Amino acid sequence: MIGALQKLRQHLLTGVSYAIPFIACGGIMIAFGIAFVPMTPTGPDFSQSPVLKLVLDIGVASFAMLLPVLAGYIAYAIAGKPALVAGFVGGHLAGEVKAGFLGALLIGLIAGWIVDWLKKIPAPRYIKPIMPILVIPIVSSTIVGVLMLKVIGVPIADLMTSLADWLRTMQSGNAVVLALVLGAMIAFDMGGPINKSAFFFGAAMIKEGEYGVMGACAAAICTPPLGLGLATLLARKRWSVDEREAGLAAMTMGMIGITEGAIPFAAADPLRVIPCIMLGSMTASVIAMLGGVGDHAPHGGPIVLPVVDQRLMYVIAIVAGTLVTALATNLAKQIARKPGAQENSA
């Protein structure tokens, strides 16, 4: 069992290692594009900044490759080059059906396992040469595509509708409970469908003249990447060189409210990282809600500070959430690496 989990972790790490440059490039270019344009109540205004808009578009293009690359190279880690096509197709479709990071991760594994199974099927001698370049990619991509479009996509879409309806019913109830739910959703899949449900709910409330929901979301959005980046600075020896570099990129993305900066860490160690970033985002969200923070722009992170009500409380919420995320993550890693930890948990 332990061996299987270690193999699974290695497959995920392979996908993450290929995805990190796309995240870093896209995030930094998006950060540069947004940082120097005026913010309006409806978001950044690029009407007078064509060069910055060009930089932003290139960054968005790089960022859009994240899901296909992540899924493709997870599949590659399992079954080699023949799995790349199915993995890339599955990752792209994960974005199309709004399955996000979790959908790409899952379909990458499924694509790899399908191709690995197809490679073991005996084939006639005259067909063997075209199996890895034609037969396996076509068959595996067809299966993966059907799974994403007809099996996985519909339930996720229904779930997102239900979540949005549920959040609307909670708005009239306990503000702290609503903030806890929003913070947890924002962090859970880091820009995926659950994150987007909470975000779009907050954005919809802006149109209704209610800015507190978006204020809570805005504070929660940036703490996962900021907290994980801070964690790599506070306990450098617990993190690899690649992870420390990813931490710096994550902090850059956190400053402009891009939760996806946390994805490399979560994909590599989801059982420890995801609960920690959820705890941090929930902390930030609750403090922002109780502090009366209101965000007039459908965006998050420190970059929207000029259009935020109760700015001091907004900063306090972000700092608190970032610290909770960093300390909780490093504590979880420390506990996991203690001698005898595995024996004690067995």
N, C-alpha and C positions, 0 to 999 in steps of 0.2 A: 504493500500500500504506500509506504513512504517513498519507495523507488518510483512508483507511478506518479506521485505528486511532484517529485523532483523533476521528472521528465516533463510534466505539464508546465512547471514553472520555467524550465529552460526553453520550451517552445514559445511561451509568452515573452520571455526576455529577448529572444531572437527577433520577434516582431517589433518589440519596443525599440531595440537598438537601431533598426532600419528606419523607424518612424521618427525618432528624436530629431534628426536634421531637418525634416519637413516642419515639425512643430516649432523648432527654434527659428528657422528662417521665416516662416510665415508669421509667427508671433512677433518677432522683432520688427519686421517690415510693417505689420499692422500697427504696432505700437508707435513707430515713427510717423506713420501716416495720420494717426488719430491725435497724437500728442500736440501737433502744431496747428490744428485747425480750430476755429471757434466752435463752442458747444452751444446748441440751441435747445429749447424745450423738447424738440423732436429728435435730438441726437446731433452728431457731428455734421457741420455744414461745409461741404467740399465745393460749393458753387464757384468760389473765387480761388480755389487751390487745385488746379488741374494736375500739377506735378505730384502733390501729395495724394491725390486720388489715384494716380497711376501706380504709385508705390503701394498704396492700400490694395489695389486690385491684384497686383503681383503677389503680395503677401497672402491675400485670400485664396489665390490659386494654389500656392504652396500648401496652405492649410487644408484645402479641399482634398489634397492627396493623402491626408492622414489615414482615413478609414481604409481605402484600398491597400495602401502600403502595409498598414498594421495587419490586416487580415491576410494579405498575400504572403507576407514573410512568416507569419505563424504557420500557415499551411506549408510553406517551403521548409520550415524547420522539421515538420513531421514527415513529409514525403518527397522532399527535393524539388527540382525544377518542374516536373510535370504538374505540381500542385499550384504553381504560381498563377496560372490563368484562372482557375476556379476561385482561388483566394482573392485575387484582385476584383473579379466580377462580383463575388459575394460582398466584399468590402464596399464597393461602389453602390450596390443595391441596398446595403445597410443604411447608407446615407439617403438614398432615394425614398425608402419607406420609413424614414425617421427612426431607425433602430439605434443610431448613434454608436458610441464607443463599445457598449456592451454587445450590441448586435454584431459589430465587426469582429470583436474578439471571439464570440461564439461561432460565427460562420467561418472564421479562419480555422478554428479547431475542426469543425465539421468537414470543411473542404479538405484539410490535411488527412483526416481519417478516411474519407471517401477515396481519395487518390491512393492512399496506402493500401486500401483493400483492392482497388482496381489493379494495382501493380502486381498483386499476388495471383491474379487470375491467369491460368495458363492460356497462351495464345499460339496459334500456328506460326511456324518459322517465317513465313512470308509476310505476316502481319506485325511481327515483333518490332521491326525497325520504325514503323509509323505509330506504334502505341504511345510513346511519350510525347510525340509532337503533334498528334492529330486525334487519335481515338480517345485517350485519357482526358485531354483538355476539353473536348466536346462533351463527352459523357458526364464528367464531373461538374463542368460549368452548368450544364442543363439541370442536373440534380440540385446543385446549390442555388441556382436561380429560382427554381420552382419552390424550394424551401423558403427562401427569403420573400418571394412575392406572394405566395399562396398559403404559407403555413405560419411563418413568424411575423410577417408585416401586419396582417389584419388584427391579430390579438393586441399587438403593441398600439396600433391606432385606436382601438376600442378602449384600451387602458388609459391612454392619454386623454381621451374625451371624458372618461369617468373621473380621472384625477382633477381635471379642470372644474367639473361640476362640483366635486367634493370641496375643493378649495373655496368656491363661491359660497357654499353653505357655511363654511367655517368662519368666513370674514365677519359675520354678524355675531360670532361667539367670542370665546376667549382669545384675546390678542396674543398672549404668550404662547398658547398652543398653536395658533396659526403660524407664529414666527418659528417655532420649533419645527413644524412640518415643512415650511418653506426652506429653512436652512438645510434640513436633511435632504430634501429633494434636490436642491441646487448642487450639493456636493456629491450625491450618490453616484451619478453616472457622468459628471463633469462635462456638461455640454450636450449630453444625450437627450433622449425624449423626455425623461423624467425631469431633468434640469430645465428643459425648454418649456415644459408645462407650467412650472412655477414661474419662470421668467415671463412668459407671455401673459400669465395671469396678472403679474405685477404691471406689465406694460398696458394691459387692458384697463386696469384701474386708474392709470394716469388719465386716460380719456374721460373717465368718470369724475375727475377732479380729486381722486383719492391717491395721495402720493406716498403714504406710509408703507403700503405693501411693497412698492418698488424700492423704497428706502431699505427695508429689511432684506430684500433680494440683493440689492446692490452691495450691501456690506458682506453678505454671505458669498457672493460670486467670486470675490478675489482672494478669500482667505485660504482655500486649498493650495493654489500655487505659491502664494506668499509664505504660508506656513511650512510647506515642504522645502521651499528654497531656504528658509531660515533654519530648518532642521539640519540641512547639510552644512550650514555655517557653524552651528552651535556644537555639533558633534562630528567633525570632519572624518575622524577615524572609522566611524561606523558606515561610511558611504564610500563607494568606489569613485575613481576619478571621473568616469562617465556620469555617474549620478550627481557629483558635485557640479559638473558643467551643466547638466540638465537642471539643477537647482537654480543656477544663475539665470538661465533662460526662463525658468518658471517664475522667478521673481519679476522679471521684466514683463511677462504676460500678466501676472497678477496686478501689476500697477495700472494696467489698462483694462482690467476686468475680463480677462480671458481664462476661464476656469480650466480649459483644456490643457493648460500648462502642467496640471497635476497628473495627466494621463500616464506618462512613462512610469511614474512611481506606483500608481495604482495597478497598472497592468502587470508590473513585476512582482508585486506583493499585495494583492487585493485584500486578503483577509485581515491584514494589520493596517494598511494605509487607509482604506475606505472608511472604516469606523472612526479613525482619528480625524480625517478631514470633515466627516459629518459632524463630529463633536465641535470642531472649531467653527464651522459655518453656522451651526445652531446657536453657539455662543454669540457670534457676531449679529445674527439675525434678531435674537431676543433683545440684546442691548440696544440695537437700532430701533426696534419697535417700541420699547419702553422709553427710550430717549426722545421719541417724537421725530425721528429722522424721516424726512420726505425727499424723494428723488424725483425731479421733474423730467428727467431724460430716461428713455428705455435702455439703460446701460448701467454698468457697475464698476466698482474699483475706485481708487483715488482719483482717477482722471475726471470723474463727474463731480468732483467737489464744488466747482463753481455754481452748479445748478442744484445743490442739495440744501435743504432746510436743516437747522441744528447741526452745523458742520463739525463742531467739537465732538458731539456725541457720535457722529459718523466716524470720525477718526478713531475715537476710543473703541468703538465697536470693531473696527477693522484690526486695530492693534491687539485687542483682547482675543479675537478669533484666530489671528495669526499665531500668537503665543501659545494658545491652547493646542492648535494643530501641531506646531513644532515640538512642544514638550511631550505631548501624547505619543507622537510618532517615534521620537527618540526613546521614550520609555518602553514602548512596545518592542522596538528593535533590541534594546538592552535586555529585556526579559527573554526574548526569543534566543539570544545568543549566549545566555548564561550556561556554563558547563552543567550538563545533566538535565537541561530543560526538557529535552525530548523524552528522556527516561521517566521524568516525573509526570509527564503528560500522558504516558502510555498506560 
